[in-house]
């Protein structure tokens, strides 16, 4: 095999203006708030969301001491109101301000409205990347804090389309205890919209309306759905918290696959011959790794030190060492790769057309085994020392022990007219969900017993699926 080693990285320039736009709440203010409300969420744009969904918006003074020795409250509105009682405005002794999002008599979000405002508020400004609540009414006396920001327009509500489905979707999609508090975000071969089905909404579902057909999806922090779309040079960020697109991350080329690892996302672009790295804490691109060929089938090792991808142009398998200045390694040529997996220092590569699996020792870059699989292997998943191989031809799952590289079990899927296509791990559970792109059904496999525990008929085939947990929405009472 070839052993050609090289790396090329292009670091995207982050200007001081962009840094100012992505202003975060100072750490000492975060610490102060968490002393009262431990599970407060500080969104990347500066919004402060308390556990009960109370929202505070930060107002940054023209000049302030971020690291004031002892941060304390200088003033509240109403006066002398303890922070635990959620005052309408909080002014700290470094002049940093938090404004509470209120509700008027028509339940429209608004802010503190009075004739005169303290100087600390009048002279401050919202972070210019701040995402304001939909339809926020800003009192005239506070217009100065907006800067160039605008409230969401009413048209944004067209993004979410409610339905009156009338079917009990709790029984239809969530007929297993592990899915009790889950939400499915799924695309179908017959629609370009993203269907959202929640286990706490028995009689309906809704769509995220898409202007472009979605390509891939990923979830981050159970609060954000990341979506790449065909012919769109941007990554869409949907806030699950309030069902709205809160950011379009512009990229130089069209994004494809999305792989979330910790607080970063690796986003492939076949068009750009690159992999973008997105900082998910700030929702900004930080690096563009230039690679060979047209990247697909991207995976990452469990410890996050290695990426692997397949170049569909030259049929070449590549490795990238993330802890070694993104060193790029040519692993070899393999025909029609359908999936890549990594376990026990070995790379596993399946060929859908040849119905075979190749095993490569990564350290030595040697082929150490090659075996026949069931017809049309399309996906793989590693759990402990077992490699699960999904084959669409005969609707079967083979289990390969990665210590011995021997097949140890085989699981038959009962559908005869389908085309099982993908594995999805059910978070925090030893369970694997299997979808079918041709038949409206999914299966659940117990990874501890290697047995099928559920076959569930649904209403349409699944092209892509992301599972999240039920969270309290911004507009929930």
Buried (B, 14 or more C-beta within 10 A) or exposed (E): EEEEEEBEEEEBEBEEEBEEBBBBBBEBBBEBBEEEBEEBBBBBBBBBBBEEBBBBBBBBBEEBBEEBEEBEBBBBBEEEBEBEEBBBBBBBBBBBBBBBBBEEEEEEBBBBBEEEBBEBBEBBBBBBBBBBBBBBBBEEBBEBBBEEBEBBEEEBBEBBEEEEBEEEBBEBBBBBEBBEEBBBBBBBEEBBBBBBBBBEBBEBBBBBEBEBEBBBBBBBEBBBBBBBBEEBBBBBBBBBBBBBBBBEBEBBBBBBBBBBBEEBBBBBBBBBBBBBBBBBBBBBBEBBBBBBBBBBBBBBBEEEEBBBBBBBEEBBBBBBBBEEEBBBBBBBEBEEBBBBBBBBEBBBBBBBEBBBBBBBBBEEBEBEEEEEBBEBBBBBBBBEEBBBBBBBBEBBBBBBBBEEBEBEBBBEBEBEEBBBBBBBBBEEBBBBBBBBBBBBBBBBBBBEEBEBEBBBEBBEBBBBBBBBBBBEEBEEE
